[in-house]
């Protein structure tokens, strides 16, 4: 339950940051969202690889 709550808080924080950057510059927000998306996928793949092996 704690992990789910922390995940939700993390997602909300990232969305707030991306929305704040979008108010300043939409292209910068798109680049930031892309980089954060790649980091999220790499983190999840690393977590899955570590638990299955």
N, C-alpha and C positions, 0 to 999 in steps of 0.2 A: 504494500500500500504506500509506503514511504517512497519507493522507487517511482511509482506512478505519479505521485504528487510532485516529486522533483523533476520528472520529465515534463510534466505540464507546465511547471514554472519556467523551465528552461526554454520551452517552445514559445511561451508568452513573452519572455524577455527578448528572444531573438526577433520575434515579430515586431515588438515595440521598437527595437533598434533599427530594423530595416524600414519600418514606417517613418521613423524620425529622419533617417537618411533620405528617404524618398521625398520628404517635404523640402529638403534642401536641393537634391539632385536625383532625378529619376534614373539616369544612366549609372550613377554611382551605386544606387540601391540595387539595381539589377546585377551589377558586378558583384557586390557584396553578397547578395542572395545566392548567386551561383557558387561563389567560393565557400560559403557556409554550407550549401547543399553538398558539395564535394566532400567537405570535412565530415559531415554527418554520415554520408555513405561509407567513407573510409573507416570511421569509428565503429559503425555497426558491423562492417565486414570483419574488422579486427576482433571485435567481441565474439562474433560467431565462430571465427576460425579458432580462437583460443578455447572455446568451450567444446568444440567437436573433436579436436585433436587430442 
